[in-house]
Amino acid sequence: MAGIFLIDYIQRRLRESRRQKLIAQAVSWPQTMAEINRWTIVPVEDESASFSNGHQIEAAFHFRLNGEYHGGYVRSTPMSHNAAERLSNGNPLVTIRYNPADPDQVAVLAQDNSGKLPFDVFPG
């Protein structure tokens, strides 16, 4: 049983390492605006979840670049299910960063979206 917890721990650390590398790269990528078109409430996947803040908003977005559509997801910081239901509506714009070599590789950074959305962005 302890082996399962070790594997989960290693997987979480690898995901977090990949996320941090993406954020570091994305700081130099160009920015554009994307429109949120679908909302979902999901359980928090990492150890930042708590009894009262066990959910987060996952919002799908799309943007056009050189006549082609691209998309991705933005997640909120952990919150209660009630707050997530209340805040996940409409079609707001979100500032995203995209890899110019591969526009399907995107990142949404908290500092780019401060005050633009009704929730705080979980960077990545």
ABEGO torsion letter per residue (X at the ends): XAAAAAAAAAAAAAAAAAAAAAAAAAAABBBBBBBBABBBBBBBABAABBAABABBBBBBBBBBBGGBBBBBBBBBBBBBAAAAAAABBEBBBBBBBBBAABAABBBBBAAAABGABABBBBBX
